[in-house]
Amino acid sequence: MTTAFISHRDCKLHDMGAQHPECPARLDAIRDHLIATGLDGVLAFFEAPLASMAQLQRVHPVAYIDSLCTNSPAQGIVHLDSDTAMSPGTWPAALRAAGAGCDAVDRVMRAEVNNAFCAVRPPGHHAAPSQAMGFCFFNNIAVAARHAQKVWSLTRVAIVDFDVHHGNGTEAIFSKDANVLMVGTFQHPFYPYSGTEHPAANMCNVPLAAGTSGEGFRQAVTDIWLPRLHDFQPEMIFISAGFDAHREDDMASLGLVEDDYAWVTTQIKRVAAVTAHGRIVSMLEGGYALSALGRSVAAHLRVLADVN
């Protein structure tokens, strides 16, 4: 068994404009770095299926799904808010991104692979049940986690979010769901300016001040995340894997490097080995400095795939 790498060429069709940081080149940067380092030779590659309406409706109301489909333009770009827009390729890309997570769950639960990484776009963790925002349309990680709950009858799933932005949409979906624990770090105060005001008991939010380095991040994970994860005893761990806290990413102001992403992935794997039979599904969120993104994803994948 090995690590699944799930993606699809449709994910590159989504285009929010020439200067938009959430660009198709992000996926090229990841694949190019995997090839350059030889990591492509140790992964199992799969094409993401389209998410079904049943899968999406576990998270998003029918009216919202229909509105995204209706707003999908035949040409040009339609803005849903100041930084989230749809092009003709957005709808199929979003369906592939959400479908990838469900496919990853199935492959991991069937023990076809040890774990999985979904290299998809658009990202998802800002998408609320009925609102697209922050570059996100469907909440990919939530769709995958609900799939694990409903199809595979898992009663305890954990979501780990180390994107530089708070996963406000994921929190809105799972807040007060005792069967889900979400732990996350994020720069604060920073977009979307949430996550610190009276979070639910199943939300373990750790805000980090601008300028926090890897040392501060690791301390937060060790002191706060890991005890909560061990106490919760998850049967599967999902990762909202955003790499925009990297010190080279000028969209934010944290100071992580590749070794920090490798380290936190190791910690997550150790928890999963004890409580979840090693089951991990990781999904790409942010990361906009292309070289840093490629290197950071490779560091993450090296640990998932047990490659030295």
Residue pairs with C-beta under 8 A, 6 or more apart in sequence:
1 111
1 112
1 113
1 114
2 42
2 43
2 44
2 113
2 114
2 305
3 42
3 43
3 44
3 113
3 114
3 115
3 116
3 117
3 301
3 304
3 305
4 43
4 44
4 45
4 46
4 104
4 107
4 108
4 112
4 113
4 115
4 116
4 117
5 34
5 43
5 44
5 45
5 46
5 116
5 117
5 119
5 301
6 45
6 46
6 47
6 48
6 100
6 103
6 104
6 116
6 117
6 118
6 119
6 120
7 27
7 31
7 45
7 47
7 48
7 100
7 118
7 119
7 120
8 47
8 48
8 96
8 100
8 120
10 48
10 89
10 92
10 93
10 95
10 96
11 24
11 27
11 48
11 93
11 96
11 97
11 119
11 120
11 121
12 24
12 27
12 28
12 89
12 93
12 121
13 24
13 87
13 88
13 89
13 90
13 92
13 93
14 24
14 87
14 89
14 90
14 93
14 94
14 121
14 122
15 23
15 24
15 77
15 87
15 89
15 90
16 22
16 23
16 77
16 83
16 84
16 85
16 87
16 135
17 77
17 85
20 83
20 85
21 251
21 288
22 121
22 122
22 123
22 135
22 288
24 121
25 290
26 121
26 287
26 288
26 290
26 293
27 119
27 121
29 290
29 291
29 293
29 294
30 119
30 284
30 293
30 294
30 297
30 298
31 40
31 119
32 294
33 39
33 294
33 295
33 297
33 298
34 40
34 43
34 294
34 297
34 298
34 301
37 298
39 298
39 301
39 302
39 305
39 307
42 305
42 307
43 301
43 305
44 113
46 103
46 107
48 96
48 97
48 99
48 100
48 103
48 118
48 120
49 96
49 99
49 100
49 102
49 103
50 92
50 95
50 96
50 99
51 95
51 96
51 97
51 98
51 99
51 102
51 138
51 143
52 99
53 62
53 65
55 98
55 99
55 102
55 143
55 146
55 147
56 65
56 98
56 138
56 143
57 65
58 143
58 146
58 147
58 150
59 129
59 138
59 139
59 142
59 143
59 146
59 173
60 127
60 129
60 130
60 138
60 139
61 129
61 130
63 130
64 129
64 130
64 131
68 86
68 91
68 94
68 132
68 137
68 138
69 91
71 78
71 80
71 86
72 78
72 86
72 88
72 90
72 91
73 86
73 87
73 88
74 88
75 88
76 87
77 85
77 86
77 87
78 85
78 86
78 87
79 85
80 86
80 132
80 133
81 132
81 133
83 134
83 135
84 132
84 133
84 134
84 135
84 136
84 137
86 137
90 122
90 137
93 120
93 121
93 122
94 122
94 137
94 138
95 138
96 120
97 118
97 120
97 121
97 122
97 123
97 124
97 138
97 140
98 124
98 138
98 140
98 143
98 144
100 118
100 120
100 140
100 283
101 118
101 140
101 141
101 143
101 144
101 147
101 238
101 281
101 283
102 143
102 144
102 147
104 116
104 117
104 118
104 144
104 281
104 283
105 144
105 147
105 148
105 151
105 152
105 236
105 281
106 147
106 151
107 113
107 116
108 114
108 115
108 116
108 236
108 279
108 280
108 281
109 148
109 152
109 236
109 279
114 278
114 280
114 304
115 269
115 272
115 278
115 279
115 280
115 281
115 282
115 304
116 280
116 281
116 282
117 241
117 282
117 283
117 284
117 297
117 300
117 301
117 304
118 140
118 281
118 282
118 283
118 284
119 284
119 297
120 140
120 283
120 284
121 284
122 135
122 136
122 137
123 135
123 136
123 140
123 242
123 284
123 285
123 286
124 136
124 137
124 138
124 139
124 140
124 141
124 142
124 143
124 169
124 240
124 283
124 285
125 136
125 139
125 140
125 141
125 161
125 163
125 165
125 167
125 168
125 169
125 170
125 240
125 242
125 285
126 133
126 134
126 135
126 136
126 165
126 167
126 168
126 169
126 192
127 133
127 134
127 136
127 137
127 138
127 139
127 169
128 139
128 168
128 169
128 172
128 173
129 139
129 172
129 173
131 169
133 169
133 192
134 165
134 168
134 169
134 191
134 192
135 286
136 169
139 169
139 170
139 173
140 283
141 159
141 161
141 167
141 170
141 238
141 239
141 240
141 283
141 285
142 169
142 170
142 173
142 174
144 238
144 281
144 283
145 157
145 159
145 174
145 180
145 238
148 154
148 157
148 236
148 238
148 281
149 155
149 157
149 179
154 235
154 236
155 179
155 235
156 179
156 180
156 181
156 232
156 233
156 234
156 235
157 179
157 180
157 181
157 234
157 235
157 236
157 237
157 238
158 180
158 181
158 182
158 183
158 229
158 232
158 234
158 236
158 237
158 238
158 271
159 167
159 170
159 174
159 180
159 181
159 182
159 183
159 184
159 237
159 238
159 239
159 240
160 182
160 183
160 184
160 225
160 229
160 237
160 238
160 239
160 240
160 268
161 167
161 170
161 182
161 183
161 184
161 185
161 186
161 239
161 240
161 242
161 285
162 184
162 185
162 217
162 239
162 240
162 241
162 242
162 245
162 261
162 264
163 184
163 186
163 240
163 241
163 242
163 243
163 244
163 245
163 285
163 286
164 186
164 187
164 190
164 242
164 244
164 245
164 249
164 251
164 252
164 254
164 286
165 186
165 187
165 190
165 191
165 192
165 242
165 244
165 252
165 286
166 184
166 186
166 188
166 190
166 192
166 194
166 195
166 205
166 207
167 182
167 184
167 186
167 240
167 285
168 192
168 194
168 195
170 182
170 240
171 182
171 194
171 195
171 199
171 200
171 203
171 205
174 180
174 182
174 202
174 203
175 199
175 200
175 202
175 203
176 200
176 201
176 202
177 202
178 202
180 202
181 202
181 204
181 228
181 229
181 232
181 234
182 202
182 203
182 204
183 204
183 205
183 206
183 224
183 225
183 228
183 229
184 195
184 203
184 204
184 205
184 206
184 240
185 206
185 207
185 208
185 217
185 220
185 221
185 225
185 245
186 195
186 205
186 206
186 207
186 208
187 207
187 208
187 209
187 210
187 212
187 245
187 252
187 253
187 254
188 195
188 196
188 207
188 208
188 209
190 210
190 252
190 253
195 203
195 205
195 207
196 205
196 207
199 205
204 224
204 225
204 228
206 220
206 224
206 225
208 216
208 217
208 220
208 254
210 253
210 254
211 253
211 254
211 255
212 254
212 255
213 247
213 254
213 255
213 256
214 255
214 256
214 257
214 259
214 260
214 263
217 245
217 254
217 256
217 260
217 264
218 260
218 263
218 264
221 264
221 267
222 267
225 267
226 267
226 271
229 237
229 268
229 271
229 275
230 271
230 274
230 275
233 275
234 271
234 272
234 275
234 276
235 275
235 276
235 277
235 279
236 272
236 276
236 279
236 280
236 281
237 268
237 271
237 272
237 276
237 279
237 280
237 281
238 280
238 281
238 282
238 283
239 265
239 268
239 280
239 281
239 282
239 283
240 283
240 285
241 282
241 283
241 284
241 285
241 297
241 300
242 284
242 285
242 286
242 287
243 249
243 261
243 286
243 287
243 292
243 293
243 296
243 297
243 300
244 251
244 252
244 285
244 286
244 287
244 288
244 289
245 252
245 254
245 255
245 256
246 254
246 256
246 257
246 258
246 287
246 289
246 292
246 293
246 296
247 254
247 255
247 256
247 257
247 292
248 289
248 291
248 292
249 287
249 288
249 289
249 292
249 293
250 289
251 286
251 288
258 292
258 295
258 296
258 298
258 299
259 299
261 296
261 299
261 300
262 299
262 300
262 302
262 303
265 299
265 300
265 303
265 304
266 303
268 280
269 278
269 280
269 303
269 304
272 278
272 279
272 280
280 304
282 300
282 304
284 297
287 293
287 296
287 297
301 307
302 308
